[in-house]
């Protein structure tokens, strides 16, 4: 991890020197200025993790600087600020805290007191940031769900891969949950207490991807008024998820390769290398091998990333999971919108289990939200949009339960039986080929055929 950066703003040179020696002795990175104006300039250009600020300064006062920082940019306005004063009154201290000071103490400064207060302020700030990250993650994350063979195989792969240091390449169609897989790997890894940082390579213009990944120095380009850390730095000691890496420019690919090889990176416009300890997970919906052959993706980077490959299964390969997924989405949207949870007709579930789902789980989730908003007391066939109602089923099964509502297990078994039967028929009952498509062992397929009562003469 990078040492926290502390900025000291005090017009007394000896105070700056003493504080600097004490803090540097504890491993902090220290900078200092003698005026509020210079302190503000330094903060805007170089940044800081904490500021120690004298109340009385020539020109702009410490209190004025405190207010400017609190009203400033998102990168600086929340940093901890410890106010110090040689002749402060109680009212001054109270006023400083009201205006945003994190702590306040008087000169002469006590070494132990300084170190304890600095450590506490930094710890509180770190905890606040972690809470914000967790809230953001929970707000955007839907856990991996499903009990079909392909999902059980995926869970087992994640369990094996997560505790290691190996790089992972997650492939799969759009909407299959590649980010959910990456987050699951991070949560089950030894880096779970460190940041999970996501970069959508497809959403960032090619000319900005390098500055986004590696950060930049002040003056590196027009508009670079301050030094900004990149995503690699922000993910230090944690996990960096490079989503849609197939859309990354060749120039950026070369720099990412360097980081993977050496653990070092250089900010745009910078000269000094920075060490980072990051586990990289990458994802793409493109055929990277084809991109390599076409000269659009570096072969050496592909092999660096593809150490541990994982494929996110499309929804059409796990149709029996649809009742579980739809139930979860309906429950989720009910809570979010304050709705009473609605029932779903069996005919709706059966029809959805026969749809091809070109948009995969994302399409199902969007449909669930639409159904919750637009349906009546129950979700019926009349609520399904025409493209789905009029679609040709992916498989011809449509489980019926004689008007009685089935248990989830009954419906799942029926859907699983139909899917296995159709896959066998499509492959002329070739057991080995069917087992490969289903993602299970031949012996397991034989057991399922016996359990489900399936045979070529009785299907």
ABEGO torsion letter per residue (X at the ends): XBBBBBBBBBABAAAAAAAAAAAAAAGBBBBBBABAAAAAAAAAAAEBABBBBBABBBEBBAAAAAAAAAABBAAAAABBBBBBBABBBAAAAAAAAAAGBABBBBOBBBAAAAAAAAAAAAAAAAAAAAAAAAAAAAAABBBBBEABAAAAAAAAAAAAAAABABBBBBBEBBGAGAAAAAAAAAAABAAAABBBBBBBAAABBAAAAAAAAAEBBBGABBGBABBBBBAAAAABGBBBBBBGAAABBAAAAAAAAAAAAAGBBBBBGBABBBBBBBBBBBBBABBAAAAAAAGABBAAAAAAAAABBBBBBBAAAAAAAAAAAAAAAAAAAAAAAGBBBBBBBAAAAAAAAABAGAAEAAAAAAAAAAAAAABBABBBAAABBAAAAABBBABABBBBAGGBBBBAAAAAAAAAAAAAAAAAAAAGGBAAAAAAAAGBBAAAAAAAAAAAGBBAABX
